[in-house]
Amino acid sequence: MRRRFHQVDVFGAGPFSGNPLAVVLDGEGLTTEQMQSLARWTNLSETTFILPSTTADADYRVRIFTLARELPFAGHPTLGSCHAWLSGSDVRRDQDVFIQECEAGLVNVRRNGGRLAFAAPPLLRYGPVSDALVDPLAVVVGLEREQIVDTHWIDNGPGRVGLLLWDAETVLQVEPDFGRYTGGGSLDIGLVGPYPQGSECAFELRALFSDDQGKMREDPVTGSLNASVAQWLFATERVGGPYVASQGTRLGRKGRAHITRDSDGTIWVGGQIVSYITGELDI
């Protein structure tokens, strides 16, 4: 059976500058094993499959796969999937908010000018990080403790710890080495540092994590990290209004996440999405 396929770039600020995603628009009828096999074949960080929703409250359903497992939610796959779904859907011209069903529940996605944005999901864990963990994390990222301004659990799924550094330059200079970690288990670290006032972007972010083999990886542009960092920054009054975050600089990317907050406190993470490959897969 031939199924519609998109390969899209999410959060980019120019050609091929964001985080790529593979989207299969006609996922109905595929088994979990087939989806996982295709995700390994595309060799991208995530591959998604669009399915009919199982509830009247949602417009569509998405399943999200990494090379090794299925995810309940992820940011750039949410935006890229909605973009691909919209290209093949007959939606009302006045409809600007769409409801995505995923394993984590229902997620709001809305049009915001020429971008799509998702509503940041609730944090599963938020609070101070113990010194017993901060000390080895400082060793992993190769920094002195005084170079770390603040640390917080900002976990919306991966079990992520946020490290706020003095500035964006320090974030970009970090040379992490997960081999220096002696705590055991996996690591998921979000680095954030401010740019000087008046810069194009307000913050530089980096997403560092250990894969299934314990090796360190860096994600080019991470919607979930931008969401949790935004919640942290707004909660601690380090920002008060919309801002743009940069990510992927060390990887030669030019990722841009546009962050806004509604009057009710809802935080939205948005970006540009472009389909660079469209066609059909014979599965």
Secondary structure per residue as TSV (DSSP state, phi and psi in degrees):
chain	resnum	aa	ss	phi	psi
A	1	M	-	360.0	136.8
A	2	R	E	-90.5	133.4
A	3	R	E	-127.7	138.8
A	4	R	E	-65.9	142.4
A	5	F	E	-138.5	138.2
A	6	H	E	-128.4	142.8
A	7	Q	E	-117.8	119.0
A	8	V	E	-119.4	158.9
A	9	D	E	-111.0	127.0
A	10	V	E	-116.9	136.0
A	11	F	S	73.7	10.5
A	12	G	B	-76.1	152.7
A	13	A	S	-114.7	26.0
A	14	G	S	171.1	176.5
A	15	P	T	-58.1	128.6
A	16	F	T	54.8	41.2
A	17	S	-	-115.9	-2.5
A	18	G	S	-106.6	-137.4
A	19	N	E	-116.6	118.4
A	20	P	E	-75.6	154.5
A	21	L	E	-147.5	138.8
A	22	A	E	-99.7	134.9
A	23	V	E	-129.8	123.5
A	24	V	E	-100.7	115.4
A	25	L	S	-76.9	-25.6
A	26	D	-	-114.3	73.5
A	27	G	-	-85.2	-9.1
A	28	E	T	-63.7	134.4
A	29	G	T	97.3	-14.5
A	30	L	-	-82.5	141.8
A	31	T	-	-82.0	163.8
A	32	T	H	-57.8	-40.6
A	33	E	H	-63.6	-39.5
A	34	Q	H	-66.0	-41.3
A	35	M	H	-62.6	-45.7
A	36	Q	H	-64.5	-38.8
A	37	S	H	-63.0	-42.9
A	38	L	H	-66.5	-38.5
A	39	A	H	-61.7	-40.0
A	40	R	H	-65.4	-36.2
A	41	W	H	-68.9	-40.6
A	42	T	H	-64.7	-28.3
A	43	N	T	62.6	26.0
A	44	L	S	-98.4	165.7
A	45	S	S	-61.4	-36.1
A	46	E	-	-143.2	149.1
A	47	T	E	-131.1	136.2
A	48	T	E	-120.5	158.4
A	49	F	E	-131.3	124.1
A	50	I	E	-90.2	131.9
A	51	L	E	-133.7	161.7
A	52	P	-	-63.2	144.5
A	53	S	-	-69.2	154.0
A	54	T	S	-99.8	3.2
A	55	T	S	-136.9	147.6
A	56	A	T	-69.4	-13.4
A	57	D	T	-80.0	-12.4
A	58	A	-	-114.1	150.9
A	59	D	S	-83.0	-33.1
A	60	Y	E	-160.1	169.0
A	61	R	E	-120.4	145.5
A	62	V	E	-131.7	141.1
A	63	R	E	-115.4	135.5
A	64	I	E	-118.6	125.0
A	65	F	E	-124.5	135.6
A	66	T	-	-88.6	-170.3
A	67	L	S	-66.9	-20.6
A	68	A	S	-121.0	-21.6
A	69	R	-	-159.5	170.6
A	70	E	E	-92.4	141.4
A	71	L	E	-107.9	143.3
A	72	P	S	-72.9	-29.2
A	73	F	-	-161.2	148.9
A	74	A	-	-158.4	149.0
A	75	G	H	-73.5	-59.0
A	76	H	H	-67.5	-31.2
A	77	P	H	-66.0	-30.0
A	78	T	H	-65.4	-48.9
A	79	L	H	-68.6	-43.5
A	80	G	H	-65.2	-36.5
A	81	S	H	-67.5	-42.2
A	82	C	H	-63.3	-41.2
A	83	H	H	-58.9	-47.1
A	84	A	H	-67.2	-40.7
A	85	W	H	-61.7	-41.5
A	86	L	H	-63.1	-32.1
A	87	S	H	-67.0	-22.2
A	88	G	T	-117.7	17.3
A	89	S	-	-117.8	151.2
A	90	D	-	-99.7	79.5
A	91	V	-	-96.0	155.8
A	92	R	-	-65.1	145.3
A	93	R	T	-64.9	-27.4
A	94	D	T	-91.5	3.5
A	95	Q	-	-85.6	117.8
A	96	D	-	-116.3	-9.2
A	97	V	E	-119.8	131.4
A	98	F	E	-124.9	147.9
A	99	I	E	-110.7	118.9
A	100	Q	E	-99.8	132.5
A	101	E	E	-97.9	129.9
A	102	C	E	-142.4	-179.3
A	103	E	T	-61.8	-26.3
A	104	A	T	-83.2	-7.4
A	105	G	E	123.8	-151.0
A	106	L	E	-98.0	135.4
A	107	V	E	-125.4	129.7
A	108	N	E	-82.2	133.6
A	109	V	E	-127.7	133.6
A	110	R	E	-133.7	154.3
A	111	R	E	-78.2	135.2
A	112	N	E	-136.7	89.0
A	113	G	T	68.2	-127.0
A	114	G	T	-91.6	8.9
A	115	R	E	-116.3	165.5
A	116	L	E	-109.3	148.8
A	117	A	E	-140.2	144.2
A	118	F	E	-110.2	150.9
A	119	A	E	-78.0	128.3
A	120	A	-	-60.6	128.3
A	121	P	-	-72.9	160.2
A	122	P	-	-61.6	145.8
A	123	L	-	-74.5	136.8
A	124	L	S	-82.0	-28.5
A	125	R	E	-147.0	127.7
A	126	Y	E	-144.3	128.1
A	127	G	E	159.1	176.4
A	128	P	E	-62.6	154.4
A	129	V	-	-103.4	135.2
A	130	S	-	-68.2	151.1
A	131	D	H	-59.0	-30.0
A	132	A	H	-63.1	-24.4
A	133	L	H	-98.5	-36.0
A	134	V	H	-61.4	-42.2
A	135	D	H	-58.2	-51.0
A	136	P	H	-67.4	-29.6
A	137	L	H	-65.8	-38.4
A	138	A	H	-61.6	-37.9
A	139	V	H	-65.9	-41.8
A	140	V	H	-60.1	-44.2
A	141	V	H	-88.3	-1.3
A	142	G	T	71.0	36.2
A	143	L	-	-120.7	155.0
A	144	E	-	-78.5	152.9
A	145	R	G	-57.9	-35.8
A	146	E	G	-69.4	-13.3
A	147	Q	G	-83.1	-9.5
A	148	I	E	-100.5	113.3
A	149	V	E	-74.8	-40.9
A	150	D	E	-157.9	154.6
A	151	T	E	-134.7	144.9
A	152	H	E	-154.4	146.5
A	153	W	E	-71.7	124.6
A	154	I	E	-131.9	59.5
A	155	D	E	-94.4	113.0
A	156	N	S	-114.5	25.1
A	157	G	S	151.7	-52.0
A	158	P	S	-78.2	-11.2
A	159	G	-	83.3	43.1
A	160	R	-	-87.7	142.6
A	161	V	E	-108.5	133.9
A	162	G	E	-99.2	134.3
A	163	L	E	-118.3	116.4
A	164	L	E	-92.1	119.8
A	165	L	E	-102.7	171.3
A	166	W	S	-58.7	-44.0
A	167	D	-	-156.2	172.4
A	168	A	H	-64.0	-34.3
A	169	E	H	-61.7	-40.1
A	170	T	H	-64.7	-40.3
A	171	V	H	-57.7	-44.9
A	172	L	H	-71.9	-23.9
A	173	Q	H	-84.4	-14.1
A	174	V	-	-59.9	131.7
A	175	E	-	-117.9	86.6
A	176	P	-	-72.0	153.0
A	177	D	-	-144.9	102.6
A	178	F	G	-69.5	-14.2
A	179	G	G	-66.0	-17.7
A	180	R	G	-84.6	-3.8
A	181	Y	-	-84.6	126.5
A	182	T	-	-113.0	7.1
A	183	G	S	-79.8	-17.5
A	184	G	-	80.5	155.4
A	185	G	S	82.1	-177.8
A	186	S	-	-85.5	162.8
A	187	L	-	-127.9	142.8
A	188	D	E	-142.4	108.5
A	189	I	E	-120.3	132.9
A	190	G	E	-111.3	119.9
A	191	L	E	-99.4	139.7
A	192	V	E	-145.3	139.3
A	193	G	E	-151.0	143.6
A	194	P	E	-79.6	145.9
A	195	Y	-	-86.0	160.5
A	196	P	-	-59.5	148.3
A	197	Q	T	-56.5	135.5
A	198	G	T	94.3	-3.6
A	199	S	S	-73.0	164.9
A	200	E	S	-58.8	-43.1
A	201	C	-	-114.7	151.2
A	202	A	S	-85.0	-32.9
A	203	F	E	-142.8	153.6
A	204	E	E	-109.6	132.9
A	205	L	E	-120.5	150.3
A	206	R	E	-137.8	138.7
A	207	A	E	-113.0	110.5
A	208	L	E	-111.7	134.4
A	209	F	E	-152.7	160.8
A	210	S	E	-100.1	136.0
A	211	D	-	-83.2	-171.5
A	212	D	T	-65.8	-18.1
A	213	Q	T	-98.1	5.4
A	214	G	S	82.7	5.3
A	215	K	-	-85.1	147.6
A	216	M	E	-75.7	137.6
A	217	R	E	-131.6	156.8
A	218	E	E	-127.7	127.8
A	219	D	E	-86.3	137.1
A	220	P	S	-62.4	-54.8
A	221	V	S	-144.5	124.4
A	222	T	-	-120.9	110.5
A	223	G	H	-63.7	-42.3
A	224	S	H	-65.4	-38.1
A	225	L	H	-65.7	-44.9
A	226	N	H	-61.2	-35.5
A	227	A	H	-65.6	-49.5
A	228	S	H	-70.1	-36.0
A	229	V	H	-63.6	-42.1
A	230	A	H	-60.7	-42.8
A	231	Q	H	-61.3	-39.7
A	232	W	H	-65.6	-48.2
A	233	L	H	-65.7	-39.9
A	234	F	H	-69.5	-40.1
A	235	A	H	-65.2	-33.2
A	236	T	T	-95.3	8.7
A	237	E	T	58.7	32.5
A	238	R	S	-84.1	-16.7
A	239	V	-	-135.5	155.0
A	240	G	-	-128.6	-6.8
A	241	G	S	-151.0	-170.0
A	242	P	-	-60.1	149.1
A	243	Y	E	-153.7	167.0
A	244	V	E	-117.7	131.5
A	245	A	E	-108.4	143.5
A	246	S	E	-102.3	142.7
A	247	Q	E	-152.9	151.4
A	248	G	-	93.1	2.3
A	249	T	G	-58.5	-43.8
A	250	R	G	-67.1	-18.0
A	251	L	G	-99.6	9.2
A	252	G	T	77.6	17.3
A	253	R	-	-102.5	171.2
A	254	K	-	-134.3	65.5
A	255	G	E	-77.9	141.4
A	256	R	E	-137.4	119.6
A	257	A	E	-108.1	125.5
A	258	H	E	-98.7	118.1
A	259	I	E	-109.0	128.5
A	260	T	E	-133.7	159.5
A	261	R	E	-134.0	129.6
A	262	D	-	-76.9	168.3
A	263	S	T	-62.8	-24.8
A	264	D	T	-86.2	3.5
A	265	G	S	94.8	-6.4
A	266	T	-	-66.3	129.1
A	267	I	E	-102.4	133.9
A	268	W	E	-116.8	137.6
A	269	V	E	-117.3	116.3
A	270	G	E	-128.4	165.6
A	271	G	E	-170.9	172.1
A	272	Q	-	-78.9	142.7
A	273	I	E	-131.9	133.0
A	274	V	E	-131.0	133.0
A	275	S	E	-87.0	116.7
A	276	Y	E	-99.4	-24.8
A	277	I	E	-131.4	125.6
A	278	T	E	-131.7	144.6
A	279	G	E	171.7	-146.0
A	280	E	E	-136.0	147.0
A	281	L	E	-108.8	139.9
A	282	D	E	-98.9	98.3
A	283	I	-	-114.0	360.0
